[in-house]
């Protein structure tokens, strides 16, 4: 079993910044991708950013240039630095760990990010 614990969400004004963290624990396969997805009310869950253990990164077009994903493989932790936040970034942000070789997907409980003045 793998557990993902997120932290760092909250309320921020437009133009502000937040840093999300997600720590994974348990029986983690060495080859994996960690990342962030988000779901706004009434919308489907969508990709924000992912990063493989080897450093391959993928960003959604909507966050390119404003968000930076990073990870500490020794700590099995992934981070998402979000800058220049907009009201449309408001959503529940979910951490994901994908073990493609095993066909397994794990999700965190979600952390709320609200961008409002």
C-alpha positions in Angstrom: 0.0 0.0 0.0 1.0 3.6 -0.7 -0.1 6.6 1.2 0.1 10.2 -0.1 -0.2 13.1 2.3 -0.6 16.6 0.9 -0.1 20.0 2.5 0.2 23.6 1.6 -3.2 24.6 0.3 -5.1 27.6 1.4 -6.5 31.0 0.5 -4.4 33.4 -1.4 -5.1 36.7 -3.3 -4.8 36.9 -7.1 -1.1 37.2 -8.0 0.0 35.4 -4.9 2.0 32.2 -4.5 1.5 28.9 -2.8 3.7 25.8 -2.4 2.1 22.4 -2.2 3.9 19.4 -0.9 3.1 15.7 -1.1 4.9 12.9 0.8 4.5 9.3 -0.3 5.1 6.4 2.1 4.7 2.6 1.9 5.7 0.1 -0.7 6.7 2.4 -3.5 8.0 1.0 -6.8 11.3 2.7 -7.8 10.0 3.6 -11.3 7.2 6.0 -10.9 5.8 9.4 -11.8 4.5 11.8 -9.2 2.4 14.8 -9.9 -0.5 17.1 -9.3 -4.1 17.2 -10.7 -6.9 19.5 -9.8 -10.6 19.5 -9.8 -12.8 22.7 -9.8 -16.5 22.5 -8.9 -18.5 21.1 -11.7 -15.5 20.2 -13.7 -13.5 17.1 -14.4 -10.2 16.4 -12.8 -7.3 17.7 -14.9 -3.6 17.5 -15.1 -1.5 20.3 -13.6 2.0 18.9 -13.7 3.9 15.6 -13.4 7.5 14.6 -13.0 9.0 11.2 -13.4 11.6 9.9 -11.0 14.2 10.4 -13.8 13.2 14.1 -14.1 10.9 14.2 -17.1 8.3 17.0 -16.6 5.0 17.7 -18.1 2.9 20.8 -17.5 -0.6 21.7 -18.5 -0.6 24.7 -20.8 -2.7 26.7 -18.4 0.1 26.7 -15.7 3.2 26.8 -17.9 5.4 29.7 -16.8 3.6 30.0 -13.5 4.1 26.7 -11.8 7.2 24.6 -11.1 7.2 21.0 -10.1 10.1 19.4 -8.3 10.7 16.2 -6.3 13.0 14.8 -3.7 13.4 11.2 -4.6 15.1 10.4 -1.3 12.1 11.6 0.6 9.5 10.4 -2.0 8.1 13.9 -1.9 6.8 16.1 -4.8 6.4 19.8 -4.6 4.4 22.3 -6.7 5.4 26.0 -6.5 2.5 28.1 -7.9 3.1 31.8 -8.7 0.9 34.5 -10.2 -2.2 32.6 -9.1 -5.5 33.4 -10.8 -9.1 32.9 -9.6 -9.4 30.2 -12.2 -6.7 28.2 -10.4 -9.2 27.7 -7.5 -9.7 23.9 -7.1 -9.0 20.9 -5.0 -5.5 19.8 -5.8 -4.7 16.1 -5.7 -1.3 14.4 -5.5 -0.8 11.4 -7.7 1.7 8.6 -7.8 1.7 6.4 -10.9 3.5 3.1 -11.2 2.9 2.5 -14.9 4.8 -0.8 -14.9 2.5 -2.1 -12.2 -0.6 -0.5 -13.6 -1.2 1.3 -10.2 -2.4 4.7 -9.5 -2.5 6.3 -6.0 -4.2 9.5 -4.9 -3.9 11.8 -2.0 -7.0 13.2 -0.1 -6.8 16.5 -1.8 -6.0 20.0 -0.6 -8.1 23.1 -1.3 -6.5 26.1 -3.1 -8.7 29.2 -3.3 -7.6 32.3 -5.1 -9.8 35.2 -4.2 -9.6 38.8 -3.1 
